[in-house]
Amino acid sequence: MSHGLNIRPAVKGGLDFLALGALVHRLDPGIIPFRKARECEIHVSGGEFNCAANLSDCFGLSTGVASAIVSYPIGDLIAERVRAMGVKPFYKRFEHNGVNGPNMAAVYSDRGHGVRAPIVFYNRANEAGALLKPGDFDWAEIFSNGVRWFHSGGIFAALSATTGELIIEAMKAAKAAGAVTSFDLNYREKLWRISGGGDRAVETLGRIVENVDVLVGNEEDLQKGLGVAGPAVEATSKLDTIAFVGMMDNVVAKHPNVKIVATTLREVHSTTRHTWSAVAWINGHIHSAPHAELDVHDRVGGGDGFASGFIYGLLNGESPEVAVRLGWAHGALLTTFPGDTTMASLDQVRSFASGGSARIQR
């Protein structure tokens, strides 16, 4: 069954995947809550960058990220991790004034444990990423060597009045250059509340999605982010696809350009024990992944891990069923590592996707 996408072949010197979004650093004290923390790890993150990093490091694709970077030590730390993951940067540079910015955003996130849920909070004050605006990147030059797939997300769209407009500018350039476009709705009510509220979210995200081929988001993202009505049905669990599937006619009626909608499914039993699955509506057909019982080390980035594996499958010419399984498998494996980006190998992903187990490999 066709996925309905027109995916260009790889071009020497071109990019398989280009992401646009804000780069952040996440401070992680492990299972210790921040109010008692004495030390923490630093993870470089950002939903769009995570996908570019995963596709480069695990799946061996040529990837890039367009973002803001600040010339100060935190910016240097982030830029080093971008290089280490093999991602080509396209930066709009900002100078730090030595006192209050512009800054690279900080995310604070403990892992919780057992019945104690993780807690996430932010410092996005005077964030360089929020200052990005149309005209900051030469898209004609960036796309001139060939880009097969372009991706952005809803968190970046919510950062300011200009970031959504920049995404629209980039999406139009990507479409003109023949790239497939994808967007992760990632609806965050806190961010939209200080950036114009729900009505502005629906208006901005709706204009973005007019240019999107592949949409990532669950039924809540679709309802709150796009204003798409859901069916009058009640899911029996977080793993039930009935609400998601029931919304597809309304999604496509509002955005007929969208060919694929995909999301992860997760039932949280405790912080360290999840049941995990995924589902995708692909050109009118539903494809579901199996259910896996996960022993979670760090849940942050699992959704980006799914999107990365799913996009890889589509770029690599896999069937829709295999693409969903690759995304599901990579997202599951990513929760077993610390940090927001992958430490998995492609062999591990394919093995788990095809029914592999956790037996020791000798």
N, C-alpha and C positions, 0 to 999 in steps of 0.2 A: 504494500500500500504506500502510495506516495505521500510525502510530508507537505507537498505543495510549495516548497521553497525553491528558489533559483539560486543555488550555491555555486559560486564561481570556483574554478580550479585554483589550486595554489600557484602563485607567481613567484619566481625567484626574486628575492630582494623585497617582497611585499610582506604584509602581515596577515596571518590567519584571523587574528582577533584584536580589536582595539576597544578599550574601555575609556569612558569619561566619568570621573567622579572625584570625590574628596579623599585624600589620604589622611589617615589618623593613626595615632599610637594608643594602644590599649594597655593599661596598667592592670596586672593580674596578680593578686596576692595568694592565689590558689584557693584552698578551702577556708582560709582565715578571712573573716569580714573586715572591711576597711577600717572600721572603728577600733580594731585591735591589731591591725597589720603593722609589721616592722620592716618588711621587704616585699618586693614584687618583681615579676618578670615584665618585660616590655615586648608587646607583639605589634608589628606593623600591620595595618588593616585598612578597611574600606571595602564595601560590598563589591564595587566594580573592580577595584584592584585585585581583590581576592580571586575573582574569576580569571583575570589575566595571569596572575601568579600560578594558580592551579593548572591552567591550560599549558603554561610553559613548563613548569617543573615536573609535573606528573605525566602530562600527555604529549610533551615534546613539540608543541606548536609554537609558532612565532607570534608573539603578542606584544602589545604596547598599552600604555596608559597615558591619557591626557589629564593633567591635574595641576594644582597649585603646589608650589614648594617655597618654603621660607629659608632664607640664608642665615641660619643659626644652628646650634648643635642638634636640636631635635629634628630640624629639616635634614641635616646631614645623616642622622641615624636612619631616618625613613628612606632617604635616597639610597643608602647603602643596601637596605633590604630589598628595595625595588631591583637594584642591580643583581643582588644575590639570587633572586628568583628568576632571573633571565628576562625581565620585562623591559622593553624599550621605553624610556620616558619621553614625553612631550610636555615640558613644564612651562607654566607662566610663573616667573620668579618674583618674589616679594622680599624686600629687605625688612628685617626686624629692627624696631627703633630702640631696642635695649631695655624697654620698660614694659609696654603692654601690647606689643605685637606689630604686625599681624602674626597670628599663631598657627601652628599645626594643632588641630583639635585633639583633645585627650578624652578617652573613654575609660571609665573605671568599672571593672567587672570582676567580682569574686565568683568562684565556681559553686558556692553552696556545698551542701553535702546531705545525702539522704533526704529527710523530710524538709530540710532547710533549703529554700529556693535560692538560686543565684540572684544577685542584686546588681543592676547596671545603672550608672548615672554618668553625666557628661560634663565637660567644660568645653563648649564650642564658642566661647567669647572671642570676638574679633578674629574669627577663623578666616584664614587666607582662602580656603575653598569657597566660602560664601561670597567672596569678592569677585569671583570669576564671572564673566559676562560675555555676551556676543562680541565677536571681533578679537577676542584674546588669542585665538588659535587660527593658524592658516590652514583651514581644512583642505583647500585645494591642493596644497603642497603635501599635507599628511596623507591624503588619499591617492596621490598621484602615482605612487609605486604599487598600488593594489592593496586593498583591504577586503577580506572576505566577509567579515562579520563585525558589526558595531554594537556596543552594549552600554547602557547606562541604567540609573535606578532612581527610585522615588525618594530616598533619603537625601541624595544630592539635590533633587528638584525642590525639596522643601527648605533648603538652607537659606534662600534669600529670594528677592523678587527677580534677580537676574539669572540664577542658575537654571531655572526651568526654561528660560528663553534660550540659554546657551545649548541646552539639550536639544531643543527644537531645531536650532541652527545646525547642530552637528548631525542630527537625524536626517535632515533634508540633504545635507552634503553627502552623507553615507548612501542614501537612496539614489542620488544622482550618480554616484560612483559605482553603483551596482552591488553594494554590500547588503547582506541580510542584516536586519536590525532587530534587537531584542531589548526588553525593558523589564526590570524587576520592580514591581510596584512598591514593595517594602513600605507600606503605609505606617507612618509613625505619628500618632495623634499629637504627642507633645511638640514635635517639630512644626507641624502644620498650625498648631494653636498660636504659636508666636510668629507665624509667617502668613497670616491671613485667614486661617480657619478652614473648616471643611468645604465651604463653597469654593474658596480659591483653589483648594486641592483638586476638586473635581474638574474645575475649569482648566487648570494648568495641566494636570495629568491627561485629561481628555485630548487636549491639543497635541501633547507629546505622542499619545498612543495612535493618533491619526497616521503616524509615520512608522508604526511598529509592525513587524511580521510575527515575532515570538514574544509572548507575554508570560512572565512568571508572577504568580500571586495566588493566594488562597481566596476563599469566598469572602472573607472579611476585607481583604485588600480590594477585591473587585467591587464590593458594595460601597465601602467608604472612600476608596480612591477614585473610582470611576462612576459612582452613582448608579451602578447596575443593580436592578432589582433581583432579589433572590426568590427562590420558590418557597411556597408554604409547606415545607417539609422539615422534619426534625431528624437530625443525624443521631444514630444510636451511639456513636463514639467519634473521637477525633479522627479515626481511621476510616470512617464511613465516607464514601465518595458521593453520596446522593446529592448533597447540597451543591457541591462543586459542579457536578455533571448537569444538575438542573439549571444552572446559571448560564450555560454555554450559548443557548439560543439567544438570550438577552445580550450577552457580550458581543456576539457576532452581528446581531441586529444593529447594535450601536456602533460597532467598529468592524465593518465587513472586511477590512484589510488584514485583520489578525487571522493567521493561519494555524497558530499553535498557542495553547495556554497550558501551563504546567505548574505543579506545586508539589511540595512535600507534605506528608501526613505524619503526625507525631502524637502518640499517646504517652504522656509523662506519668510514670508510676512513682518515681522518685527522681531526685537530681541525677542519679547515676544509673537509672534503669528506665529505658524508653523502648516503646515499640515503634518501629519506623517503616514507612512506606512512601510511595509517590504515585502520582497519577498525571496523565497528560491527555488533553483533547488535541488531536492532531488531524487537521483537515477533515473534521467531521466524525472521527473515530476515537474511542476511548482506549487508552493503554494504561494498565496498572502494574506496579511492581509488587513483589511479594511483601510479606510482613517479616521484619527481622527484629529480634530482641537484642538491643544494644546495651552494653556496659559502657557508659559514657564517661570519658575523662574530661572533656571540655566541649560543651555543646556549641559554642560560638563558631560560626562559619559553616555549619552543616548545610544550611540552605544554599549558600554560595557553592559549596562542594557539589551539591546535586546539580545546580545550574551548569557548573563547569563540565561535569561528566556528560550531562545531557547534550550540551552544545558540542562537545567533542564528538559524540556519537553521530550527530547530524552532519557536522563538518567532514567526518571521516567516511560518510556514505553508509553508515549502518542503518538497519531497518528501524522504524519507530520503536518497536518493542525492545530492541537491543539498546537503543539510545536511552530510553527510560531506565532500563536496568543499570546501564553504566552510570547514569546520574545518581540513582539510588545507592549503588554500591560505593561510589566515591564519597557521597555525602555521609554514609554510614562509617566508612573508614576514617574520614576526617574528624569525627567526634572522638576517636581513640587517641588523638594527638593533642599536645598542648598548642595553643595558638590558633590563629584564624585561617591559616593557609596550609596547604597540603604537605604531608611527609610521605604520602603513599607512592608506590610505583604503579605503572600501568599494568604490569603482570598481576599485582595484588588486586587491582580493581577488576580486571577481567576474570580473575579466578573467583572472586566473591560474587560478581554479577552472574556467573554461570553455575553457581551453587557450591562454591568452595567453603571451607570451614576454617576454624581457628587452630587446627592441628599444627603442631610444630613443623616447620620446613627445614629439612636436613639436607 
